[in-house]
């Protein structure tokens, strides 16, 4: 397992043209309630104490599979 990589789902549709998004800069927000979770609600982020949120910048590397998931390489490591 690579601590600087993650797979994101729900961001794109499966028919997305990946060339448009390759190397696009992104930020991954990790909250205490999202650790180990596969389903994080973006609306919950606004309810979390900002000092408890970890932000890790990264970039989109490409697609993952056939269902619209994407690979992200992070600038820092996941803990």
mmJSON file of the N, C-alpha and C atoms, coordinates in Angstrom:
{"data_MODEL":{"atom_site":{
"group_PDB":["ATOM","ATOM","ATOM","ATOM","ATOM","ATOM","ATOM","ATOM","ATOM","ATOM","ATOM","ATOM","ATOM","ATOM","ATOM","ATOM","ATOM","ATOM","ATOM","ATOM","ATOM","ATOM","ATOM","ATOM","ATOM","ATOM","ATOM","ATOM","ATOM","ATOM","ATOM","ATOM","ATOM","ATOM","ATOM","ATOM","ATOM","ATOM","ATOM","ATOM","ATOM","ATOM","ATOM","ATOM","ATOM","ATOM","ATOM","ATOM","ATOM","ATOM","ATOM","ATOM","ATOM","ATOM","ATOM","ATOM","ATOM","ATOM","ATOM","ATOM","ATOM","ATOM","ATOM","ATOM","ATOM","ATOM","ATOM","ATOM","ATOM","ATOM","ATOM","ATOM","ATOM","ATOM","ATOM","ATOM","ATOM","ATOM","ATOM","ATOM","ATOM","ATOM","ATOM","ATOM","ATOM","ATOM","ATOM","ATOM","ATOM","ATOM","ATOM","ATOM","ATOM","ATOM","ATOM","ATOM","ATOM","ATOM","ATOM","ATOM","ATOM","ATOM","ATOM","ATOM","ATOM","ATOM","ATOM","ATOM","ATOM","ATOM","ATOM","ATOM","ATOM","ATOM","ATOM","ATOM","ATOM","ATOM","ATOM","ATOM","ATOM","ATOM","ATOM","ATOM","ATOM","ATOM","ATOM","ATOM","ATOM","ATOM","ATOM","ATOM","ATOM","ATOM","ATOM","ATOM","ATOM","ATOM","ATOM","ATOM","ATOM","ATOM","ATOM","ATOM","ATOM","ATOM","ATOM","ATOM","ATOM","ATOM","ATOM","ATOM","ATOM","ATOM","ATOM","ATOM","ATOM","ATOM","ATOM","ATOM","ATOM","ATOM","ATOM","ATOM","ATOM","ATOM","ATOM","ATOM","ATOM","ATOM","ATOM","ATOM","ATOM","ATOM","ATOM","ATOM","ATOM","ATOM","ATOM","ATOM","ATOM","ATOM","ATOM","ATOM","ATOM","ATOM","ATOM","ATOM","ATOM","ATOM","ATOM","ATOM","ATOM","ATOM","ATOM","ATOM","ATOM","ATOM","ATOM","ATOM","ATOM","ATOM","ATOM","ATOM","ATOM","ATOM","ATOM","ATOM","ATOM","ATOM","ATOM","ATOM","ATOM","ATOM","ATOM","ATOM","ATOM","ATOM","ATOM","ATOM","ATOM","ATOM","ATOM","ATOM","ATOM","ATOM","ATOM","ATOM","ATOM","ATOM","ATOM","ATOM","ATOM","ATOM","ATOM","ATOM","ATOM"],
"id":[1,2,3,4,5,6,7,8,9,10,11,12,13,14,15,16,17,18,19,20,21,22,23,24,25,26,27,28,29,30,31,32,33,34,35,36,37,38,39,40,41,42,43,44,45,46,47,48,49,50,51,52,53,54,55,56,57,58,59,60,61,62,63,64,65,66,67,68,69,70,71,72,73,74,75,76,77,78,79,80,81,82,83,84,85,86,87,88,89,90,91,92,93,94,95,96,97,98,99,100,101,102,103,104,105,106,107,108,109,110,111,112,113,114,115,116,117,118,119,120,121,122,123,124,125,126,127,128,129,130,131,132,133,134,135,136,137,138,139,140,141,142,143,144,145,146,147,148,149,150,151,152,153,154,155,156,157,158,159,160,161,162,163,164,165,166,167,168,169,170,171,172,173,174,175,176,177,178,179,180,181,182,183,184,185,186,187,188,189,190,191,192,193,194,195,196,197,198,199,200,201,202,203,204,205,206,207,208,209,210,211,212,213,214,215,216,217,218,219,220,221,222,223,224,225,226,227,228,229,230,231,232,233,234,235,236,237],
"type_symbol":["N","C","C","N","C","C","N","C","C","N","C","C","N","C","C","N","C","C","N","C","C","N","C","C","N","C","C","N","C","C","N","C","C","N","C","C","N","C","C","N","C","C","N","C","C","N","C","C","N","C","C","N","C","C","N","C","C","N","C","C","N","C","C","N","C","C","N","C","C","N","C","C","N","C","C","N","C","C","N","C","C","N","C","C","N","C","C","N","C","C","N","C","C","N","C","C","N","C","C","N","C","C","N","C","C","N","C","C","N","C","C","N","C","C","N","C","C","N","C","C","N","C","C","N","C","C","N","C","C","N","C","C","N","C","C","N","C","C","N","C","C","N","C","C","N","C","C","N","C","C","N","C","C","N","C","C","N","C","C","N","C","C","N","C","C","N","C","C","N","C","C","N","C","C","N","C","C","N","C","C","N","C","C","N","C","C","N","C","C","N","C","C","N","C","C","N","C","C","N","C","C","N","C","C","N","C","C","N","C","C","N","C","C","N","C","C","N","C","C","N","C","C","N","C","C","N","C","C","N","C","C","N","C","C","N","C","C"],
"label_atom_id":["N","CA","C","N","CA","C","N","CA","C","N","CA","C","N","CA","C","N","CA","C","N","CA","C","N","CA","C","N","CA","C","N","CA","C","N","CA","C","N","CA","C","N","CA","C","N","CA","C","N","CA","C","N","CA","C","N","CA","C","N","CA","C","N","CA","C","N","CA","C","N","CA","C","N","CA","C","N","CA","C","N","CA","C","N","CA","C","N","CA","C","N","CA","C","N","CA","C","N","CA","C","N","CA","C","N","CA","C","N","CA","C","N","CA","C","N","CA","C","N","CA","C","N","CA","C","N","CA","C","N","CA","C","N","CA","C","N","CA","C","N","CA","C","N","CA","C","N","CA","C","N","CA","C","N","CA","C","N","CA","C","N","CA","C","N","CA","C","N","CA","C","N","CA","C","N","CA","C","N","CA","C","N","CA","C","N","CA","C","N","CA","C","N","CA","C","N","CA","C","N","CA","C","N","CA","C","N","CA","C","N","CA","C","N","CA","C","N","CA","C","N","CA","C","N","CA","C","N","CA","C","N","CA","C","N","CA","C","N","CA","C","N","CA","C","N","CA","C","N","CA","C","N","CA","C","N","CA","C","N","CA","C","N","CA","C","N","CA","C","N","CA","C","N","CA","C"],
"label_alt_id":[null,null,null,null,null,null,null,null,null,null,null,null,null,null,null,null,null,null,null,null,null,null,null,null,null,null,null,null,null,null,null,null,null,null,null,null,null,null,null,null,null,null,null,null,null,null,null,null,null,null,null,null,null,null,null,null,null,null,null,null,null,null,null,null,null,null,null,null,null,null,null,null,null,null,null,null,null,null,null,null,null,null,null,null,null,null,null,null,null,null,null,null,null,null,null,null,null,null,null,null,null,null,null,null,null,null,null,null,null,null,null,null,null,null,null,null,null,null,null,null,null,null,null,null,null,null,null,null,null,null,null,null,null,null,null,null,null,null,null,null,null,null,null,null,null,null,null,null,null,null,null,null,null,null,null,null,null,null,null,null,null,null,null,null,null,null,null,null,null,null,null,null,null,null,null,null,null,null,null,null,null,null,null,null,null,null,null,null,null,null,null,null,null,null,null,null,null,null,null,null,null,null,null,null,null,null,null,null,null,null,null,null,null,null,null,null,null,null,null,null,null,null,null,null,null,null,null,null,null,null,null,null,null,null,null,null,null],
"label_comp_id":["UNK","UNK","UNK","UNK","UNK","UNK","UNK","UNK","UNK","UNK","UNK","UNK","UNK","UNK","UNK","UNK","UNK","UNK","UNK","UNK","UNK","UNK","UNK","UNK","UNK","UNK","UNK","UNK","UNK","UNK","UNK","UNK","UNK","UNK","UNK","UNK","UNK","UNK","UNK","UNK","UNK","UNK","UNK","UNK","UNK","UNK","UNK","UNK","UNK","UNK","UNK","UNK","UNK","UNK","UNK","UNK","UNK","UNK","UNK","UNK","UNK","UNK","UNK","UNK","UNK","UNK","UNK","UNK","UNK","UNK","UNK","UNK","UNK","UNK","UNK","UNK","UNK","UNK","UNK","UNK","UNK","UNK","UNK","UNK","UNK","UNK","UNK","UNK","UNK","UNK","UNK","UNK","UNK","UNK","UNK","UNK","UNK","UNK","UNK","UNK","UNK","UNK","UNK","UNK","UNK","UNK","UNK","UNK","UNK","UNK","UNK","UNK","UNK","UNK","UNK","UNK","UNK","UNK","UNK","UNK","UNK","UNK","UNK","UNK","UNK","UNK","UNK","UNK","UNK","UNK","UNK","UNK","UNK","UNK","UNK","UNK","UNK","UNK","UNK","UNK","UNK","UNK","UNK","UNK","UNK","UNK","UNK","UNK","UNK","UNK","UNK","UNK","UNK","UNK","UNK","UNK","UNK","UNK","UNK","UNK","UNK","UNK","UNK","UNK","UNK","UNK","UNK","UNK","UNK","UNK","UNK","UNK","UNK","UNK","UNK","UNK","UNK","UNK","UNK","UNK","UNK","UNK","UNK","UNK","UNK","UNK","UNK","UNK","UNK","UNK","UNK","UNK","UNK","UNK","UNK","UNK","UNK","UNK","UNK","UNK","UNK","UNK","UNK","UNK","UNK","UNK","UNK","UNK","UNK","UNK","UNK","UNK","UNK","UNK","UNK","UNK","UNK","UNK","UNK","UNK","UNK","UNK","UNK","UNK","UNK","UNK","UNK","UNK","UNK","UNK","UNK","UNK","UNK","UNK","UNK","UNK","UNK"],
"label_asym_id":["A","A","A","A","A","A","A","A","A","A","A","A","A","A","A","A","A","A","A","A","A","A","A","A","A","A","A","A","A","A","A","A","A","A","A","A","A","A","A","A","A","A","A","A","A","A","A","A","A","A","A","A","A","A","A","A","A","A","A","A","A","A","A","A","A","A","A","A","A","A","A","A","A","A","A","A","A","A","A","A","A","A","A","A","A","A","A","A","A","A","A","A","A","A","A","A","A","A","A","A","A","A","A","A","A","A","A","A","A","A","A","A","A","A","A","A","A","A","A","A","A","A","A","A","A","A","A","A","A","A","A","A","A","A","A","A","A","A","A","A","A","A","A","A","A","A","A","A","A","A","A","A","A","A","A","A","A","A","A","A","A","A","A","A","A","A","A","A","A","A","A","A","A","A","A","A","A","A","A","A","A","A","A","A","A","A","A","A","A","A","A","A","A","A","A","A","A","A","A","A","A","A","A","A","A","A","A","A","A","A","A","A","A","A","A","A","A","A","A","A","A","A","A","A","A","A","A","A","A","A","A","A","A","A","A","A","A"],
"label_entity_id":["1","1","1","1","1","1","1","1","1","1","1","1","1","1","1","1","1","1","1","1","1","1","1","1","1","1","1","1","1","1","1","1","1","1","1","1","1","1","1","1","1","1","1","1","1","1","1","1","1","1","1","1","1","1","1","1","1","1","1","1","1","1","1","1","1","1","1","1","1","1","1","1","1","1","1","1","1","1","1","1","1","1","1","1","1","1","1","1","1","1","1","1","1","1","1","1","1","1","1","1","1","1","1","1","1","1","1","1","1","1","1","1","1","1","1","1","1","1","1","1","1","1","1","1","1","1","1","1","1","1","1","1","1","1","1","1","1","1","1","1","1","1","1","1","1","1","1","1","1","1","1","1","1","1","1","1","1","1","1","1","1","1","1","1","1","1","1","1","1","1","1","1","1","1","1","1","1","1","1","1","1","1","1","1","1","1","1","1","1","1","1","1","1","1","1","1","1","1","1","1","1","1","1","1","1","1","1","1","1","1","1","1","1","1","1","1","1","1","1","1","1","1","1","1","1","1","1","1","1","1","1","1","1","1","1","1","1"],
"label_seq_id":[1,1,1,2,2,2,3,3,3,4,4,4,5,5,5,6,6,6,7,7,7,8,8,8,9,9,9,10,10,10,11,11,11,12,12,12,13,13,13,14,14,14,15,15,15,16,16,16,17,17,17,18,18,18,19,19,19,20,20,20,21,21,21,22,22,22,23,23,23,24,24,24,25,25,25,26,26,26,27,27,27,28,28,28,29,29,29,30,30,30,31,31,31,32,32,32,33,33,33,34,34,34,35,35,35,36,36,36,37,37,37,38,38,38,39,39,39,40,40,40,41,41,41,42,42,42,43,43,43,44,44,44,45,45,45,46,46,46,47,47,47,48,48,48,49,49,49,50,50,50,51,51,51,52,52,52,53,53,53,54,54,54,55,55,55,56,56,56,57,57,57,58,58,58,59,59,59,60,60,60,61,61,61,62,62,62,63,63,63,64,64,64,65,65,65,66,66,66,67,67,67,68,68,68,69,69,69,70,70,70,71,71,71,72,72,72,73,73,73,74,74,74,75,75,75,76,76,76,77,77,77,78,78,78,79,79,79],
"pdbx_PDB_ins_code":[null,null,null,null,null,null,null,null,null,null,null,null,null,null,null,null,null,null,null,null,null,null,null,null,null,null,null,null,null,null,null,null,null,null,null,null,null,null,null,null,null,null,null,null,null,null,null,null,null,null,null,null,null,null,null,null,null,null,null,null,null,null,null,null,null,null,null,null,null,null,null,null,null,null,null,null,null,null,null,null,null,null,null,null,null,null,null,null,null,null,null,null,null,null,null,null,null,null,null,null,null,null,null,null,null,null,null,null,null,null,null,null,null,null,null,null,null,null,null,null,null,null,null,null,null,null,null,null,null,null,null,null,null,null,null,null,null,null,null,null,null,null,null,null,null,null,null,null,null,null,null,null,null,null,null,null,null,null,null,null,null,null,null,null,null,null,null,null,null,null,null,null,null,null,null,null,null,null,null,null,null,null,null,null,null,null,null,null,null,null,null,null,null,null,null,null,null,null,null,null,null,null,null,null,null,null,null,null,null,null,null,null,null,null,null,null,null,null,null,null,null,null,null,null,null,null,null,null,null,null,null,null,null,null,null,null,null],
"Cartn_x":[0.839,0.0,0.889,0.558,1.306,0.647,1.334,0.732,0.569,1.011,0.859,-0.144,-0.944,-1.908,-3.276,-4.311,-5.659,-6.542,-7.631,-8.622,-9.862,-10.403,-11.573,-12.73,-13.895,-15.081,-16.147,-17.06,-18.146,-17.811,-16.618,-16.209,-16.501,-16.423,-16.609,-17.596,-18.131,-18.958,-18.043,-18.527,-17.668,-17.306,-18.099,-17.806,-16.934,-16.349,-15.52,-14.306,-13.99,-12.779,-11.63,-10.776,-9.728,-8.622,-8.424,-7.354,-7.537,-8.763,-9.061,-8.608,-8.63,-8.384,-7.011,-6.229,-4.914,-4.04,-3.383,-2.486,-3.185,-4.505,-5.242,-4.96,-4.674,-4.377,-5.674,-5.604,-6.752,-6.319,-7.289,-7.019,-7.899,-7.298,-8.031,-8.196,-9.438,-9.737,-10.024,-9.272,-9.457,-9.942,-11.115,-11.687,-11.613,-11.696,-11.661,-12.735,-13.912,-14.996,-14.817,-13.958,-13.785,-12.665,-11.862,-10.748,-11.298,-10.866,-11.327,-12.684,-13.299,-14.627,-14.525,-15.464,-15.513,-16.599,-17.458,-18.541,-18.527,-17.892,-17.859,-18.783,-19.613,-20.546,-19.868,-19.719,-19.063,-19.753,-21.058,-21.781,-21.326,-20.836,-20.374,-19.091,-18.317,-17.051,-17.256,-18.349,-18.608,-18.965,-19.33,-19.72,-18.554,-17.391,-16.24,-15.366,-14.805,-13.861,-12.696,-12.439,-11.416,-10.024,-9.769,-8.448,-8.259,-9.357,-9.281,-9.19,-9.296,-9.272,-7.844,-7.44,-6.122,-6.337,-5.599,-5.689,-4.391,-4.511,-3.331,-3.51,-2.657,-2.752,-2.217,-2.666,-2.202,-2.599,-2.56,-2.955,-3.588,-4.455,-5.134,-4.171,-3.972,-3.06,-3.772,-5.044,-5.777,-6.959,-7.596,-8.763,-8.35,-9.316,-9.096,-10.324,-10.155,-11.291,-12.171,-13.419,-14.345,-15.525,-15.574,-16.788,-16.641,-15.621,-15.469,-14.583,-13.969,-13.036,-11.739,-11.0,-9.725,-8.634,-7.401,-6.215,-5.672,-5.355,-4.763,-3.441,-2.396,-1.114,-1.015,-0.777,-0.729,0.683,0.79,2.097,2.651,1.779,2.176,1.623,1.967,1.521,0.238,-0.593,-1.748,-1.235,-1.884,-1.419,-2.264],
"Cartn_y":[-1.173,0.0,1.243,2.185,3.426,4.513,5.059,6.073,7.442,7.578,8.853,8.74,7.69,7.504,7.168,7.566,7.171,7.092,6.369,6.221,6.987,7.809,8.627,8.184,8.05,7.704,8.769,8.861,9.811,11.207,11.396,12.714,12.88,11.779,11.807,10.741,10.924,9.897,8.965,7.755,6.788,7.218,8.071,8.516,9.774,10.167,11.37,11.294,12.408,12.526,12.869,11.885,12.044,13.005,13.207,14.101,15.517,15.927,17.268,17.434,16.356,16.438,15.944,15.352,14.835,15.949,15.669,16.589,17.789,17.793,18.854,18.766,19.909,19.948,19.776,19.008,18.757,18.855,18.904,18.839,17.744,16.898,15.85,16.319,16.342,16.748,15.501,15.323,14.164,14.662,14.174,14.527,13.31,13.51,12.358,11.322,11.762,10.82,10.127,10.649,10.039,9.013,8.907,7.963,6.548,5.8,4.43,4.316,5.436,5.429,5.441,4.757,4.789,5.729,6.186,7.097,8.312,9.374,10.618,11.623,12.263,13.258,14.621,15.244,16.562,17.614,17.485,18.443,18.369,17.209,17.041,17.821,18.113,18.825,20.191,20.859,22.188,22.135,20.961,20.82,20.422,20.15,19.663,20.833,20.748,21.749,21.837,23.016,23.171,22.779,22.837,22.44,20.925,20.176,18.717,18.201,19.089,18.683,18.722,17.637,17.567,17.765,18.673,18.93,18.494,17.62,17.149,17.463,18.315,18.596,17.428,17.372,16.32,16.641,15.611,15.817,14.554,14.729,13.605,12.942,11.645,10.866,10.203,9.89,9.22,8.45,7.693,6.93,5.63,5.023,3.752,2.903,1.874,1.021,1.656,1.2,1.619,2.457,2.732,3.344,4.805,5.505,6.925,7.223,6.207,6.441,7.019,7.746,8.291,8.049,8.017,7.871,9.25,9.482,10.747,10.455,11.192,11.113,12.338,12.092,13.163,13.704,14.983,15.594,15.144,14.785,14.279,12.885,12.265,10.895,10.862,9.865,9.592,8.984,9.257,8.719,7.57],
"Cartn_z":[0.0,0.0,0.0,-0.853,-0.989,-0.124,0.887,1.757,1.097,-0.147,-0.861,-1.998,-2.002,-3.084,-2.514,-3.233,-2.845,-4.084,-3.935,-4.993,-4.541,-5.433,-5.118,-5.996,-5.385,-6.17,-5.97,-6.929,-6.824,-7.317,-7.816,-8.295,-9.788,-10.534,-11.984,-12.431,-13.622,-14.254,-15.032,-15.329,-16.009,-17.427,-18.048,-19.417,-19.467,-18.353,-18.261,-19.183,-19.839,-20.649,-19.7,-19.401,-18.395,-18.809,-20.092,-20.551,-20.005,-19.795,-19.294,-17.839,-17.068,-15.629,-15.181,-16.076,-15.7,-15.131,-14.03,-13.318,-12.682,-12.658,-11.976,-10.477,-9.848,-8.416,-7.618,-6.544,-5.678,-4.215,-3.323,-1.884,-1.298,-0.475,0.229,1.669,2.146,3.517,4.336,5.417,6.28,7.635,8.03,9.328,10.245,11.548,12.458,12.138,11.707,11.407,10.064,9.189,7.866,7.827,8.869,8.883,8.828,7.822,7.643,6.986,6.662,6.057,4.546,3.907,2.448,1.956,2.854,2.485,3.392,2.937,3.702,3.039,3.822,3.321,3.314,2.143,2.075,2.94,3.164,3.998,5.453,5.872,7.25,7.519,6.477,6.637,7.282,6.945,7.505,8.993,9.503,10.907,11.807,11.223,11.979,12.409,13.597,14.089,13.104,12.567,11.525,11.998,13.298,13.791,13.741,13.577,13.517,12.08,11.103,9.695,9.167,8.535,7.894,6.4,5.79,4.358,3.701,2.696,1.979,0.495,-0.08,-1.511,-2.336,-3.571,-4.475,-5.901,-6.767,-8.164,-8.722,-9.692,-10.33,-11.301,-11.121,-11.965,-13.136,-12.976,-14.049,-13.509,-14.39,-13.972,-13.299,-12.608,-11.928,-12.191,-12.978,-13.32,-14.381,-14.41,-15.462,-14.957,-13.655,-13.107,-12.693,-13.176,-12.861,-11.67,-11.096,-9.986,-10.537,-9.689,-10.141,-9.108,-9.603,-8.753,-8.447,-7.186,-6.763,-6.074,-6.457,-5.762,-4.867,-3.589,-2.599,-2.442,-2.097,-1.833,-0.486,0.432,1.746,1.937,3.06,3.312,4.128,3.827,4.672,5.961,7.05,8.336,8.769],
"occupancy":[1.0,1.0,1.0,1.0,1.0,1.0,1.0,1.0,1.0,1.0,1.0,1.0,1.0,1.0,1.0,1.0,1.0,1.0,1.0,1.0,1.0,1.0,1.0,1.0,1.0,1.0,1.0,1.0,1.0,1.0,1.0,1.0,1.0,1.0,1.0,1.0,1.0,1.0,1.0,1.0,1.0,1.0,1.0,1.0,1.0,1.0,1.0,1.0,1.0,1.0,1.0,1.0,1.0,1.0,1.0,1.0,1.0,1.0,1.0,1.0,1.0,1.0,1.0,1.0,1.0,1.0,1.0,1.0,1.0,1.0,1.0,1.0,1.0,1.0,1.0,1.0,1.0,1.0,1.0,1.0,1.0,1.0,1.0,1.0,1.0,1.0,1.0,1.0,1.0,1.0,1.0,1.0,1.0,1.0,1.0,1.0,1.0,1.0,1.0,1.0,1.0,1.0,1.0,1.0,1.0,1.0,1.0,1.0,1.0,1.0,1.0,1.0,1.0,1.0,1.0,1.0,1.0,1.0,1.0,1.0,1.0,1.0,1.0,1.0,1.0,1.0,1.0,1.0,1.0,1.0,1.0,1.0,1.0,1.0,1.0,1.0,1.0,1.0,1.0,1.0,1.0,1.0,1.0,1.0,1.0,1.0,1.0,1.0,1.0,1.0,1.0,1.0,1.0,1.0,1.0,1.0,1.0,1.0,1.0,1.0,1.0,1.0,1.0,1.0,1.0,1.0,1.0,1.0,1.0,1.0,1.0,1.0,1.0,1.0,1.0,1.0,1.0,1.0,1.0,1.0,1.0,1.0,1.0,1.0,1.0,1.0,1.0,1.0,1.0,1.0,1.0,1.0,1.0,1.0,1.0,1.0,1.0,1.0,1.0,1.0,1.0,1.0,1.0,1.0,1.0,1.0,1.0,1.0,1.0,1.0,1.0,1.0,1.0,1.0,1.0,1.0,1.0,1.0,1.0,1.0,1.0,1.0,1.0,1.0,1.0,1.0,1.0,1.0,1.0,1.0,1.0,1.0,1.0,1.0,1.0,1.0,1.0],
"B_iso_or_equiv":[0.0,0.0,0.0,0.0,0.0,0.0,0.0,0.0,0.0,0.0,0.0,0.0,0.0,0.0,0.0,0.0,0.0,0.0,0.0,0.0,0.0,0.0,0.0,0.0,0.0,0.0,0.0,0.0,0.0,0.0,0.0,0.0,0.0,0.0,0.0,0.0,0.0,0.0,0.0,0.0,0.0,0.0,0.0,0.0,0.0,0.0,0.0,0.0,0.0,0.0,0.0,0.0,0.0,0.0,0.0,0.0,0.0,0.0,0.0,0.0,0.0,0.0,0.0,0.0,0.0,0.0,0.0,0.0,0.0,0.0,0.0,0.0,0.0,0.0,0.0,0.0,0.0,0.0,0.0,0.0,0.0,0.0,0.0,0.0,0.0,0.0,0.0,0.0,0.0,0.0,0.0,0.0,0.0,0.0,0.0,0.0,0.0,0.0,0.0,0.0,0.0,0.0,0.0,0.0,0.0,0.0,0.0,0.0,0.0,0.0,0.0,0.0,0.0,0.0,0.0,0.0,0.0,0.0,0.0,0.0,0.0,0.0,0.0,0.0,0.0,0.0,0.0,0.0,0.0,0.0,0.0,0.0,0.0,0.0,0.0,0.0,0.0,0.0,0.0,0.0,0.0,0.0,0.0,0.0,0.0,0.0,0.0,0.0,0.0,0.0,0.0,0.0,0.0,0.0,0.0,0.0,0.0,0.0,0.0,0.0,0.0,0.0,0.0,0.0,0.0,0.0,0.0,0.0,0.0,0.0,0.0,0.0,0.0,0.0,0.0,0.0,0.0,0.0,0.0,0.0,0.0,0.0,0.0,0.0,0.0,0.0,0.0,0.0,0.0,0.0,0.0,0.0,0.0,0.0,0.0,0.0,0.0,0.0,0.0,0.0,0.0,0.0,0.0,0.0,0.0,0.0,0.0,0.0,0.0,0.0,0.0,0.0,0.0,0.0,0.0,0.0,0.0,0.0,0.0,0.0,0.0,0.0,0.0,0.0,0.0,0.0,0.0,0.0,0.0,0.0,0.0,0.0,0.0,0.0,0.0,0.0,0.0],
"pdbx_formal_charge":[null,null,null,null,null,null,null,null,null,null,null,null,null,null,null,null,null,null,null,null,null,null,null,null,null,null,null,null,null,null,null,null,null,null,null,null,null,null,null,null,null,null,null,null,null,null,null,null,null,null,null,null,null,null,null,null,null,null,null,null,null,null,null,null,null,null,null,null,null,null,null,null,null,null,null,null,null,null,null,null,null,null,null,null,null,null,null,null,null,null,null,null,null,null,null,null,null,null,null,null,null,null,null,null,null,null,null,null,null,null,null,null,null,null,null,null,null,null,null,null,null,null,null,null,null,null,null,null,null,null,null,null,null,null,null,null,null,null,null,null,null,null,null,null,null,null,null,null,null,null,null,null,null,null,null,null,null,null,null,null,null,null,null,null,null,null,null,null,null,null,null,null,null,null,null,null,null,null,null,null,null,null,null,null,null,null,null,null,null,null,null,null,null,null,null,null,null,null,null,null,null,null,null,null,null,null,null,null,null,null,null,null,null,null,null,null,null,null,null,null,null,null,null,null,null,null,null,null,null,null,null,null,null,null,null,null,null],
"auth_seq_id":[1,1,1,2,2,2,3,3,3,4,4,4,5,5,5,6,6,6,7,7,7,8,8,8,9,9,9,10,10,10,11,11,11,12,12,12,13,13,13,14,14,14,15,15,15,16,16,16,17,17,17,18,18,18,19,19,19,20,20,20,21,21,21,22,22,22,23,23,23,24,24,24,25,25,25,26,26,26,27,27,27,28,28,28,29,29,29,30,30,30,31,31,31,32,32,32,33,33,33,34,34,34,35,35,35,36,36,36,37,37,37,38,38,38,39,39,39,40,40,40,41,41,41,42,42,42,43,43,43,44,44,44,45,45,45,46,46,46,47,47,47,48,48,48,49,49,49,50,50,50,51,51,51,52,52,52,53,53,53,54,54,54,55,55,55,56,56,56,57,57,57,58,58,58,59,59,59,60,60,60,61,61,61,62,62,62,63,63,63,64,64,64,65,65,65,66,66,66,67,67,67,68,68,68,69,69,69,70,70,70,71,71,71,72,72,72,73,73,73,74,74,74,75,75,75,76,76,76,77,77,77,78,78,78,79,79,79],
"auth_comp_id":["UNK","UNK","UNK","UNK","UNK","UNK","UNK","UNK","UNK","UNK","UNK","UNK","UNK","UNK","UNK","UNK","UNK","UNK","UNK","UNK","UNK","UNK","UNK","UNK","UNK","UNK","UNK","UNK","UNK","UNK","UNK","UNK","UNK","UNK","UNK","UNK","UNK","UNK","UNK","UNK","UNK","UNK","UNK","UNK","UNK","UNK","UNK","UNK","UNK","UNK","UNK","UNK","UNK","UNK","UNK","UNK","UNK","UNK","UNK","UNK","UNK","UNK","UNK","UNK","UNK","UNK","UNK","UNK","UNK","UNK","UNK","UNK","UNK","UNK","UNK","UNK","UNK","UNK","UNK","UNK","UNK","UNK","UNK","UNK","UNK","UNK","UNK","UNK","UNK","UNK","UNK","UNK","UNK","UNK","UNK","UNK","UNK","UNK","UNK","UNK","UNK","UNK","UNK","UNK","UNK","UNK","UNK","UNK","UNK","UNK","UNK","UNK","UNK","UNK","UNK","UNK","UNK","UNK","UNK","UNK","UNK","UNK","UNK","UNK","UNK","UNK","UNK","UNK","UNK","UNK","UNK","UNK","UNK","UNK","UNK","UNK","UNK","UNK","UNK","UNK","UNK","UNK","UNK","UNK","UNK","UNK","UNK","UNK","UNK","UNK","UNK","UNK","UNK","UNK","UNK","UNK","UNK","UNK","UNK","UNK","UNK","UNK","UNK","UNK","UNK","UNK","UNK","UNK","UNK","UNK","UNK","UNK","UNK","UNK","UNK","UNK","UNK","UNK","UNK","UNK","UNK","UNK","UNK","UNK","UNK","UNK","UNK","UNK","UNK","UNK","UNK","UNK","UNK","UNK","UNK","UNK","UNK","UNK","UNK","UNK","UNK","UNK","UNK","UNK","UNK","UNK","UNK","UNK","UNK","UNK","UNK","UNK","UNK","UNK","UNK","UNK","UNK","UNK","UNK","UNK","UNK","UNK","UNK","UNK","UNK","UNK","UNK","UNK","UNK","UNK","UNK","UNK","UNK","UNK","UNK","UNK","UNK"],
"auth_asym_id":["A","A","A","A","A","A","A","A","A","A","A","A","A","A","A","A","A","A","A","A","A","A","A","A","A","A","A","A","A","A","A","A","A","A","A","A","A","A","A","A","A","A","A","A","A","A","A","A","A","A","A","A","A","A","A","A","A","A","A","A","A","A","A","A","A","A","A","A","A","A","A","A","A","A","A","A","A","A","A","A","A","A","A","A","A","A","A","A","A","A","A","A","A","A","A","A","A","A","A","A","A","A","A","A","A","A","A","A","A","A","A","A","A","A","A","A","A","A","A","A","A","A","A","A","A","A","A","A","A","A","A","A","A","A","A","A","A","A","A","A","A","A","A","A","A","A","A","A","A","A","A","A","A","A","A","A","A","A","A","A","A","A","A","A","A","A","A","A","A","A","A","A","A","A","A","A","A","A","A","A","A","A","A","A","A","A","A","A","A","A","A","A","A","A","A","A","A","A","A","A","A","A","A","A","A","A","A","A","A","A","A","A","A","A","A","A","A","A","A","A","A","A","A","A","A","A","A","A","A","A","A","A","A","A","A","A","A"],
"auth_atom_id":["N","CA","C","N","CA","C","N","CA","C","N","CA","C","N","CA","C","N","CA","C","N","CA","C","N","CA","C","N","CA","C","N","CA","C","N","CA","C","N","CA","C","N","CA","C","N","CA","C","N","CA","C","N","CA","C","N","CA","C","N","CA","C","N","CA","C","N","CA","C","N","CA","C","N","CA","C","N","CA","C","N","CA","C","N","CA","C","N","CA","C","N","CA","C","N","CA","C","N","CA","C","N","CA","C","N","CA","C","N","CA","C","N","CA","C","N","CA","C","N","CA","C","N","CA","C","N","CA","C","N","CA","C","N","CA","C","N","CA","C","N","CA","C","N","CA","C","N","CA","C","N","CA","C","N","CA","C","N","CA","C","N","CA","C","N","CA","C","N","CA","C","N","CA","C","N","CA","C","N","CA","C","N","CA","C","N","CA","C","N","CA","C","N","CA","C","N","CA","C","N","CA","C","N","CA","C","N","CA","C","N","CA","C","N","CA","C","N","CA","C","N","CA","C","N","CA","C","N","CA","C","N","CA","C","N","CA","C","N","CA","C","N","CA","C","N","CA","C","N","CA","C","N","CA","C","N","CA","C","N","CA","C","N","CA","C","N","CA","C","N","CA","C","N","CA","C"],
"pdbx_PDB_model_num":[1,1,1,1,1,1,1,1,1,1,1,1,1,1,1,1,1,1,1,1,1,1,1,1,1,1,1,1,1,1,1,1,1,1,1,1,1,1,1,1,1,1,1,1,1,1,1,1,1,1,1,1,1,1,1,1,1,1,1,1,1,1,1,1,1,1,1,1,1,1,1,1,1,1,1,1,1,1,1,1,1,1,1,1,1,1,1,1,1,1,1,1,1,1,1,1,1,1,1,1,1,1,1,1,1,1,1,1,1,1,1,1,1,1,1,1,1,1,1,1,1,1,1,1,1,1,1,1,1,1,1,1,1,1,1,1,1,1,1,1,1,1,1,1,1,1,1,1,1,1,1,1,1,1,1,1,1,1,1,1,1,1,1,1,1,1,1,1,1,1,1,1,1,1,1,1,1,1,1,1,1,1,1,1,1,1,1,1,1,1,1,1,1,1,1,1,1,1,1,1,1,1,1,1,1,1,1,1,1,1,1,1,1,1,1,1,1,1,1,1,1,1,1,1,1,1,1,1,1,1,1,1,1,1,1,1,1]
}}}
